[in-house]
Amino acid sequence: MGKRPAHHPAPAAPFVPPAGEAPDYIVGEDKAVLGFGSASLFVALIPRAEACEVIRAHHYSGRVVNNSYIHLGVWVGGERLGVLQLGYALNPRRVEHVVSNTGIDEYLELNRMWLSDKAPRNSESRALAYVVRWLRRALPRIRWIQSFADERCGGWGGVYQAANFTYVGSHICDFWLLDGEVYHKVTVTAKRRSGDRGAHLRANISRATRARYRQFRYVFFVKPSARRDLRMSIYPYPKVSQLLAA
């Protein structure tokens, strides 16, 4: 195994869960900051393999993003009921078009998030708030986070709105449907990064069906000063009634 990059978090390790309701940092035996929260809800680092297993089993996509390098579990009432994965953007070269002056270690994309229906209302937004608190101590160079709500799963970003993310607009994205699988358009173009799955799609593209969906982009400024470098326009939050009428 190669050396862990300096901008990656500490490895997942055993920890003592919070006992009280005052949110605080979860610190490991070696003083590494492993999570944040309270007894009723907290987030903490978990092994990549465990996070990927949960995402494959429960996330609507059924797939993990290889760009992820942060894997956090979400515990609600002492039970792990969710997982978040964050890492590089699908197209890292484009992040400068979102927030200028951004280094590879200064942003994150929320690649995957899943919480069980057993989790109480607002658990997603509360978990996101705790992720931000954790980041400020564990990875202090992070300036901003972006994430997308995907129309193909009926989402427009209500969770990000509740978590006070900034809405910077939507775009149309092409997907390919083949044998019950959904493929992002980059699977066709990024031959070296798409592996066997991309090769399978390209070999069977004549049988695939193209679909177009809106993706709604949200940004959260972990460091408020990053807002000055935002290169995209800010819009009012989209509402489901407006989207249905569009």
Secondary structure, 3 states (H helix, E strand, C coil): CCCCCCCCCCCCCCCCCCCCCCCEEEECCCCCEEEEECCCEEEEECCHHHHHHHHHHHCCCCCCCCCEEEEEEEEECCEEEEEEEEECCCCHHHHHHCECCCCCCCEEEEEEEEECCCCCCCHHHHHHHHHHHHHHHHCCCCCEEEEEEEHHHCCCCHHHHHCCCEEEEEEEEEEEEECCEEEECHHHHCHHHHHHHHHHHHHCHHHCEEEEEEEEEEEEECCHHHHHHECCCCCCCCCHHHHHHC
